[in-house]
Amino acid sequence: GSALMGSLRPLLAALVGWATPIMFGGVVVGFFVPALASSVRPLLTALLVSTLAVAVMRTDPATLLASVRRPLLPALHAGFLLAVSPALMYCALLAVPVDPALHGPLVLYAASAAIASMPAFALLFGLDATFLLISVTMASLASPFTVPAIAWLAMGDTLALTPGALGGRLAAIIAGAYILGFVLRRLLGGDRVAGWRLPLDAFFVVAATLIGVAVMDGALDLTLARPQATLAIVAAVFGGSMLLVLIATLLFWPAGLTVALGAGLASGPRAISFVLAAVGAAASDELIMVVAAAQLPIFVFPLFQRPLIHRLMARPN
């Protein structure tokens, strides 16, 4: 086992070292090779569960419980992610000329929980990872209750799923991932999980790349059929995400620089892929395109956020 791991180490290290271009490559390949995207699409739910389960498995429950003793700030951020953000998106869409058919999916994007890997990004950028770990966990666990309600308010009958059915499917995916992650940690032990850092990082990169391929299913055909609508969706996702980053940063500014920048970091890109997995074949063309466009901020935002955050953190208080 150790000899095999030793021989694989350079490959795993290369995967992790080139994580961002590899994962973005999955999105590009999925877009331009529709046959591959449609063949990977049935694996989307399993891939989402496995990536979230790995993130949960690497979380020490004792550390999480100890840090929850001061839950107010993370709870406020989770509330911003799940309730304030969709309200802001709804108001912003009323002020700009966007096809009304896109309003629901874009509001749903803003209502989705933060990306599960955001605490890892916070750590990488020198921010308060514990604050984000708690807020992202709270938002993930609460989203099966909040997202269906907002979906019903924003989309009504066009969602093709009842709020109860959507909530049940989301809960099954997210709760399943958390249970799997904690059970695996319990069975393997925290020390062994910590020792598997490189292979787990590499697994995450591969799974996230395949998620990028899967969510592009149908995106090329829709783009060719409706190029102007596609540009509008990409612009709305980028503009809306940037607005949410700025507002979250300003709202949490009184809590300190590391908390404010972390809140902003996690408020842009959202885990709407979970909604697509829950909706399944009932997904509208507009929802498919919003999910496809939502992959871009995940890879583009850190390119300018990282140097900006480092510059702000280096400033004397």
PADREN-585490 format. One record per residue (C-alpha): z, y, x. Coordinates in pm, whole numbers, plus 50000, padded with zeros to 5 digits. Layout:
BEGIN
SITE;w;v;u
SITE;Z;Y;X
...
//
This chain:
BEGIN
SITE;w;v;u
SITE;50000;50000;50000
SITE;50100;50248;50271
SITE;49793;50154;50481
SITE;49568;50217;50180
SITE;49740;50549;50114
SITE;49694;50642;50480
SITE;49321;50571;50464
SITE;49286;50766;50137
SITE;49494;51065;50253
SITE;49199;51266;50398
SITE;49002;51220;50074
SITE;49301;51316;49857
SITE;49376;51618;50078
SITE;49012;51730;50050
SITE;49025;51697;49670
SITE;49340;51911;49652
SITE;49216;52160;49912
SITE;48894;52218;49719
SITE;49060;52194;49376
SITE;48930;52522;49229
SITE;48559;52477;49316
SITE;48573;52107;49220
SITE;48728;52180;48878
SITE;48489;52468;48815
SITE;48208;52232;48921
SITE;48311;52002;48635
SITE;48257;52285;48387
SITE;47915;52367;48537
SITE;47800;52002;48548
SITE;47926;51941;48195
SITE;47729;52242;48073
SITE;47401;52156;48246
SITE;47419;51775;48204
SITE;47481;51731;47828
SITE;47448;51350;47842
SITE;47742;51331;48086
SITE;47951;51572;47878
SITE;47895;51369;47560
SITE;47985;51044;47739
SITE;48312;51193;47873
SITE;48405;51371;47548
SITE;48567;51060;47387
SITE;48813;51057;47681
SITE;48929;51416;47617
SITE;49254;51332;47438
SITE;49354;51069;47698
SITE;49275;51314;47981
SITE;49479;51593;47822
SITE;49773;51360;47761
SITE;49761;51227;48118
SITE;49747;51573;48283
SITE;50035;51704;48072
SITE;50232;51381;48128
SITE;50192;51418;48507
SITE;50314;51779;48488
SITE;50615;51665;48282
SITE;50681;51369;48513
SITE;50713;51609;48808
SITE;50967;51826;48625
SITE;51332;51753;48700
SITE;51508;51741;48358
SITE;51840;51847;48515
SITE;51681;52160;48665
SITE;51511;52236;48335
SITE;51837;52198;48138
SITE;52032;52407;48388
SITE;51780;52689;48371
SITE;51771;52685;47990
SITE;52120;52837;47992
SITE;51942;53175;47992
SITE;51674;53107;47733
SITE;51615;53459;47591
SITE;51334;53577;47823
SITE;51140;53246;47815
SITE;51182;53229;47435
SITE;51049;53584;47402
SITE;50749;53495;47619
SITE;50684;53177;47416
SITE;50695;53396;47103
SITE;50448;53636;47262
SITE;50212;53345;47343
SITE;50224;53183;47000
SITE;50271;53472;46753
SITE;50218;53816;46907
SITE;49899;53720;47096
SITE;49700;53601;46790
SITE;49809;53913;46598
SITE;49687;54133;46886
SITE;49359;53939;46904
SITE;49308;53977;46528
SITE;49361;54355;46548
SITE;49132;54385;46852
SITE;48853;54193;46675
SITE;48870;54433;46380
SITE;48793;54716;46621
SITE;48486;54560;46788
SITE;48154;54439;46637
SITE;48194;54060;46664
SITE;48046;53807;46422
SITE;48318;53737;46157
SITE;48255;53361;46204
SITE;48401;53398;46555
SITE;48722;53569;46444
SITE;48903;53246;46350
SITE;48829;53050;46669
SITE;48912;53352;46890
SITE;49243;53407;46709
SITE;49309;53034;46751
SITE;49241;53072;47125
SITE;49503;53347;47146
SITE;49748;53134;46943
SITE;49727;52835;47178
SITE;50000;52756;47432
SITE;49962;52851;47799
SITE;49798;52615;48048
SITE;50055;52354;48160
SITE;49980;52417;48529
SITE;50080;52787;48508
SITE;50425;52728;48667
SITE;50245;52576;48967
SITE;50023;52887;48989
SITE;50338;53105;48968
SITE;50492;52914;49259
SITE;50171;52953;49458
SITE;50165;53328;49391
SITE;50537;53376;49478
SITE;50651;53443;49120
SITE;50934;53310;48901
SITE;50813;52955;48835
SITE;51133;52852;48649
SITE;51090;53126;48388
SITE;50732;53010;48324
SITE;50825;52642;48325
SITE;51068;52701;48038
SITE;50844;52939;47840
SITE;50536;52716;47877
SITE;50744;52410;47773
SITE;50884;52595;47471
SITE;50535;52713;47369
SITE;50381;52366;47414
SITE;50648;52198;47202
SITE;50638;52466;46930
SITE;50255;52493;46913
SITE;50205;52196;46672
SITE;50401;52402;46417
SITE;50263;52751;46487
SITE;49894;52680;46564
SITE;49814;52509;46229
SITE;49979;52795;46036
SITE;49777;53057;46227
SITE;49461;52843;46198
SITE;49506;52835;45821
SITE;49563;53214;45806
SITE;49269;53292;46037
SITE;49015;53028;45933
SITE;49112;52896;45592
SITE;48882;52618;45467
SITE;48636;52660;45757
SITE;48869;52460;45985
SITE;48782;52138;45794
SITE;49135;52006;45855
SITE;49452;52072;45659
SITE;49732;52249;45854
SITE;49942;51933;45818
SITE;49671;51710;45966
SITE;49607;51951;46256
SITE;49980;51985;46323
SITE;50029;51609;46311
SITE;49748;51545;46559
SITE;49865;51821;46795
SITE;50222;51690;46777
SITE;50107;51336;46854
SITE;49912;51453;47162
SITE;50179;51688;47301
SITE;50488;51483;47210
SITE;50313;51170;47341
SITE;50250;51342;47675
SITE;50611;51463;47708
SITE;50755;51123;47618
SITE;50517;50946;47858
SITE;50601;51191;48138
SITE;50978;51159;48102
SITE;50962;50778;48064
SITE;50750;50747;48380
SITE;50990;50972;48571
SITE;51282;50761;48451
SITE;51111;50434;48550
SITE;50982;50552;48888
SITE;51270;50778;48990
SITE;51257;51143;49091
SITE;51246;51070;49466
SITE;50941;50844;49436
SITE;50762;51096;49214
SITE;50836;51371;49469
SITE;50698;51147;49744
SITE;50372;51103;49554
SITE;50292;51474;49561
SITE;49947;51441;49721
SITE;49811;51155;49503
SITE;49948;51320;49187
SITE;49788;51652;49285
SITE;49458;51469;49346
SITE;49486;51287;49012
SITE;49539;51620;48838
SITE;49228;51766;49005
SITE;49011;51468;48899
SITE;49146;51465;48541
SITE;49114;51844;48503
SITE;48755;51824;48634
SITE;48671;51560;48373
SITE;48833;51777;48101
SITE;48598;52056;48212
SITE;48303;51817;48174
SITE;48419;51690;47833
SITE;48477;52028;47665
SITE;48122;52135;47752
SITE;47980;51875;47511
SITE;47729;52059;47291
SITE;47766;52391;47476
SITE;47416;52398;47629
SITE;47238;52332;47299
SITE;47443;52599;47123
SITE;47381;52847;47405
SITE;47004;52791;47391
SITE;47005;52816;47012
SITE;47227;53127;47000
SITE;47221;53309;47338
SITE;47343;53641;47198
SITE;47636;53475;47021
SITE;47725;53295;47346
SITE;47736;53623;47540
SITE;47953;53777;47266
SITE;48196;53482;47282
SITE;48224;53494;47662
SITE;48278;53872;47651
SITE;48539;53838;47373
SITE;48729;53560;47554
SITE;48731;53752;47884
SITE;48814;54087;47723
SITE;49081;53938;47496
SITE;49239;53739;47779
SITE;49252;54043;48007
SITE;49408;54250;47730
SITE;49678;53984;47676
SITE;49751;53971;48051
SITE;49800;54350;48066
SITE;50010;54373;47747
SITE;50236;54081;47847
SITE;50289;54232;48195
SITE;50384;54570;48047
SITE;50610;54420;47778
SITE;50807;54215;48032
SITE;50810;54488;48301
SITE;51176;54582;48225
SITE;51277;54221;48313
SITE;51161;54265;48674
SITE;50839;54239;48869
SITE;50829;53859;48921
SITE;50899;53787;48553
SITE;50648;54051;48433
SITE;50368;53930;48660
SITE;50443;53567;48565
SITE;50435;53653;48195
SITE;50098;53821;48244
SITE;49962;53536;48455
SITE;50033;53278;48181
SITE;49919;53494;47889
SITE;49545;53499;47967
SITE;49392;53148;47991
SITE;49505;52920;47706
SITE;49516;52545;47638
SITE;49277;52552;47341
SITE;49131;52220;47464
SITE;49427;52054;47286
SITE;49311;52209;46957
SITE;48957;52078;47017
SITE;49097;51729;47085
SITE;49305;51744;46766
SITE;49017;51873;46548
SITE;48774;51620;46698
SITE;48440;51576;46523
SITE;48534;51837;46260
SITE;48506;52118;46521
SITE;48272;52400;46422
SITE;47999;52527;46655
SITE;48198;52850;46700
SITE;48514;52660;46803
SITE;48315;52448;47052
SITE;48171;52762;47210
SITE;48510;52939;47228
SITE;48664;52633;47398
SITE;48371;52623;47644
SITE;48406;52996;47719
SITE;48784;52955;47752
SITE;48736;52743;48066
SITE;48596;53039;48261
SITE;48911;53260;48279
SITE;49109;52959;48410
SITE;48902;52969;48731
SITE;48794;53334;48748
SITE;49124;53515;48676
SITE;49322;53372;48974
SITE;49051;53502;49212
SITE;49154;53863;49144
SITE;49510;53802;49019
SITE;49632;53640;49340
SITE;49551;53931;49578
SITE;49669;54184;49317
SITE;50001;54002;49267
SITE;50054;53967;49643
SITE;49989;54341;49687
SITE;50235;54434;49409
SITE;50499;54193;49542
SITE;50464;54338;49893
SITE;50537;54693;49778
SITE;50887;54825;49859
SITE;51110;54857;49554
//
